[in-house]
Amino acid sequence: MGEATKKFVFYGTLAALSVFWAEVVSTNVTWAAAHPAFYLAYGLLVVLFIDTLMRYQVREYWYWYLYGALVGLITETYVAKVTFYGAGGDTHRVLGIAPAPILFILLFYHAFLSFMVPAYTAKRILGMPLPIRTRKLYDLVFLATPFFLVIFNGMGLKADPLSLIPGVFISTGILIAWFLTLNKMGDIKDVLLSKKTYKRLLWFTIIAYIIFLLTTTNRKAHNHAPTDFPILPMIGVSLVIFGILYLIHKTVGKGRTPVTELSYSPKNIDWKLMAGWLAFYLVAGLASLPLIWILRSVAMFIWVPIWLAAVAVAAVSFPASLIALMTRLIREKD
């Protein structure tokens, strides 16, 4: 198997993990791992961001969090348009944007579940050379995953919860297929993208998101057409996104020597841990299905504390991360 193909499988597996955590775990789209569009929406961003973090061996929470927040801001602004209309119909809007969904969905859920948690999974189970500290305490987050699924369903799923099972099994099977392919491909001499490949991928991502902007939306969330978005708020959010990217670009390499080569061996995959986690997810998820009907009657008592805690994390992490990067930028200029 050629090096280019091996690298494609490496990053394809990362993209699959992001799609799985972002869409399947939330039961938003349980079959998402089988749809190419989700790989483009999440995968392109994940590849570009992870490459930078590996190249400069970045461990700081601020960078990891902001990259995750960018995944949320970019996908929900240009693809789903949830930034402007929310995900629950009559969402309260301020200056053309929906602040509550931005705090919870974009700056918390996507920051962690679309980026940081998939990356941790890749490090913990697949042994990928990501600059992340792994601890058994962090593993508790993964053990709580089935209960995320139950709470999301209990909040107002109209369909029979049993209807979720086929999609979840399909996506899980595809994710395992990525793992098996990764295992068979052999060692990779260098997983980092070349400058030429990075630039090409960046331009491809820009073109892909222009197409997403004009052709996609999340009608399930708000029932608005793809091009039905407020122009000035779109410009405002875009400026915020570009500002964050600028801050990261100007500071991420400061004081760091970039890695010129980073190898990976599939021999590092922890199959026992993966099997244990998957078995727990499936058993706990299936065992929790009867609780969904019970949770519907007390959903608000469960959901509100979780929502408030998540919003608090986002409300602190986002400005604190920006301040940390701006402080670093100012110090470098002095």
Secondary structure, 3 states (H helix, E strand, C coil): CCHHHHHHHHHHHHHHHHHHHHHHCCCCCCCHHHCHHHHHHHHHHHHHHHHHHHHCCCCCHHHHHHHHHHHHHHHHHHHCCHHHHCCCCCCCCECCECHHHHHHHHHHHHHHHHHHHHHHHHHHCCCCCCCCCCCCCCHHHHHCHHHHHHHHHHCCCCCCHHHHHHHHHHHHHHHHHHHHHHHHCCCECCCCCCHHHHHHHHHHHHHHHHHHHHHCCCHHHHCCCCCCCCHHHHHHHHHHHHHHHHHHHHHCCCCCCCCCCCCECHHHCCHHHHHHHHHHHHHHHHHHCCHHHHHHHHHHHHHHHHHHHHHHHHHHHHHHHHHHHHHHHHHHHC
